[in-house]
Amino acid sequence: MTERQMQIGEVAERTGLSLRTIRHYEEVGLVAPSARSKGGFRLYTEADVERLMVIRRMKPLDFSLEEMRDLLEITDKIAATDDPPVGEEKERLRERLDSYRKVADARCETLRAQLMAAEDFAATLRRRMDAGK
């Protein structure tokens, strides 16, 4: 049984990314369609959609394209089944992955603090609106 393939429009709907963004991610080497139709249309698999969702989740944490590329390369190597990393290489990849995890955790904490400040500000505005009724 062959894996189901989707055209870029369906992938855009599923990921919430624009066609332009998906094409840009392809141009910069973050993702590549698994195949092309006879007419030249990009065809994506479920694994491609999952990869795009990982990229989408990195974006709010302000990872650069280079960091995204590096992180995806690390996870690809760790998940490789044909030539999995072993020994020192595996340990080095895991250390690099852990450093990205720490950066992501720190950035999430910063975003949480910013959200709390924004919610406090919105509550202040609501109180002032209510006081002016």
N, C-alpha and C positions, 0 to 999 in steps of 0.2 A: 504494500500500500504506500503510495507516495504522500509526502507531507503536503498539507493544504498550503496553497500560495495565494497571497493577497496583493492587489495592486496598491499603489501609493495612497490613493484616496481613502481606502478602507483603513490603511495603517494610520493615516493622519487622524481619522475619526477615533480610532481605538486609543491612540496615544495622546490626543489633544494637542499635537504638534501640527504646525502648518506644513503644506507641501514644500514651501520654500525652505523651511528649517530642516526638514528631512533631507532635501537635496543638498543643503549646505553641509550637514553632518556627513553626507556621503563624500562631498568634495574635499573636506578636510580629513577624511580617513577614519572617522569614528564608527561608521557603519557602512555596510555595503549590501545591496540587495542580493539575495541568494541566487537569483536567476533573472533572466530577461525573457519576455515573451517573444514569439516570432515577430511581432510588430515592434519590438524594442522597448516595451513597457517594463518598468522595474517590477520585480516580483519578490515579495517578502514572505518569510515564514514566521511561525510563532516565536522562534528564537530571536529573529530580527526585531520583532515587536518588543520582546523582553529587554533586549539590548538598548533600544530606543527609550524605554521606560527608565532604565538605569541612568542613561544620559540626562533624561528629563529631571530625575530626582537630584542629580548633581548640580544642576543649573542654579537653583535657589541658594545653594551653599557657596556660590561664586568660585567654583572650580574653573580654571582656565581650560581652553581647548587642549593645550598641551598636557595639563594634569589629567583631564578626562582620558586622553589618548593613552597616557602612561598607566593610569588605573585600569582601563579596559584591557590593556596588554598584559598587565599583571594577572588579572582575574582569568583571562583567556589561557595564559600559561599554566596557572594553578589547576584549572579545570580540564586541561588537555588530557585526552585519553590515549592518543596515539603515541605520544612521547612525553609523559608526565615528568615534571621536574623531581629530582631526588637530591638528597644530601644537602650540601651547602647551597645549591641553587634554590632548592625548595625553601630553605630557611631564610635566605636573602629575600625571596619574593614575599614570604609571609611577613617579614619585618617591614618591607616597603608597604604592604597592604595595611599593616597595623598603624604605620605612621599616617596613612590617609584616613584611617578610622579615627585616630586621635584628632586630626584636623577637622573632620566632619563633626565629631562630638563637640569640639570647641565652637565651631561655627553655629551649630544648633543652639548651644547655650547663649551665644550672642543674639541670635534671632529670637529666642524666648524672652530675653531681657528687653529687646526692642518691642516685641509684641506686648509685653506687660506695660511698658511706658505708653504705647499707643492706645491700649485699652483704657488706661488711667486717664489719658487726655480725652478720649471719647466720653468717658463717664463724667468728667468735669464739664464738658459741653452740654451733656444731657441735663445735669443738675442746674446749670445756668439757664437752659431753655425752660426747665420746669419752674424755676424761681421767677421767671419773667411772665408766667401765665396770669 
